Amino acid sequence: MKTAPADIPWDLLTRYIAGECDAVQAAELSRRIETEPAMAAAMAEMLLQAVLIRDNAEAQPERRATATTPMARWRGRRVLGAIAAAIALLLAGWWILEQRPEPAILRITQTSGSVRWTGSGGEVREWIQNGAALPGGLFETLGDDSSLELAFTDGTALTLLGHSTAAISEKGQKIVHLRSGRLSAEVRPQPQDQPLCIHTPTALLEVLGTRFEVDSDDSATRLAVNEGRVRLTRRVDGRTAEVPALHEAVASVKDRDMFVAPRKEPQVLWRSDFASGPTGTSGVWLPATQDKAPRLAAEVVFLPKSGLGPVTIYRVGVSLPWKDRSRVHVTPGSRLRLRGHAESLATLEVMLACMKPTGGYAGNWFQKRSVAAGAWQMELPVSEFRHWHAAAKTRVTQALELRQIAIYTIAQDAGIEIESVEVLGD
């Protein structure tokens, strides 16, 4: 029940502030101040009035002589001093609360390429050190070769890949807002009533413990479950589906039905289809002309953070398996065949972003090749791709699920155009 203003024990509250209450009275008043809004408001009003009285006395020193007795003057100074001390203590407490940093909820385990973190207070970091402990915030991977791996304190691991943006928090339960891009997750068992929730523009995913991948853009969310089970709810109509292990589903604003189907067997052979348009690609899509097939021209991208520092790259990219939802696996014996055109001699960087066949991020793999001006064709053995950068020692030694192919030059606009990308079998 709310305390009426008439019920406020003003004299007792004054003595409480001055430190003149006994232990029983002080305990009871402390309880009421903490639990009754009217008492807390009265306390705040008295502190404010004390400040005004003190400031007025300091501004008009001649009026301080009007106290009728030495005892009254002493008592006034004592009460005002106690109130001033209480104000200082409260302000110090508020300052400490304001300055107290947010508790860390996750740790960065691996970064690659250009990434960015923005905290709730507006702090921005373009460089995140491996092992850094961070509170929630906005996490972004800004390039085709970018990735960000992070782990919650319970061991739940999330990986953002390519061009992705996610806001992450944990207040009672783990919440992820995947605005766009690709997320891989390995979720430790969560409380039954507090599942990890992933929000996308088109769907809500509720997870109690599983391994899965999710791709999202403004019109669709694709979910592929490797272990466990994920509850998928489509926002446009509230339709829900339970997606079990080794199954996938797409929540789209365009399709009436939302099917759950077994994951397709991986394709070993695959070919790009630029004739059908730019869907699933990055770069400048160019339609066919009388003398040229449809193709992708390199677009310019500035990366504020990379292994070489801030750089400008000219790149094209192809994402898999967004168009036909077929998975593409490569092995050390596979080859990547590229056909294209260049306006000048250039060194191409080719990157493969991969997942493990059983789920989970397998990293980015790189290879360099030089091309001459004019038309060119090349075949790149998958076994020659190196982990994290082209000069690394670690090579592909097992089957990997291919999720993105990026082709680019660094700090050189060589007029690169890509006409076709093919994955060839052993």
Secondary structure, DSSP 8 states (H G I E B T S, - for coil): ----GGG--HHHHHHHHHT-S-HHHHHHHHHHHHH-HHHHHHHHHHHHHHHHHHHHHHH-GGGGGG-SSHHHHHHHHHHHHHHHHHHHHHHHHHHHHHHS-----EEEEEEESSEEEE-TTS-EES---TT-EE-SEEEEEEEEEEEEEEEETTS-EEEEEEEEEEEEEESSSEEEEEEEEEEEEE-----TTS-EEEE-SSEEEEESS-EEEEEE-SSEEEEEEEESEEEEEETTT--EEEEETTEEEEEESS-S---EEE----BS-EE--GGG-STTEESEEE---SS---EEE-EEEEESSSTTSSEEEEEEEEESSTTT---EEE-TT-EEEEEEEESS-EEEEEEEEEE-TTSSEEEEEEEEEEE-SEEEEEEEEGGG-EESSTT-S-B--S-EEEEEEEEEEES-----EEEEEEEE--
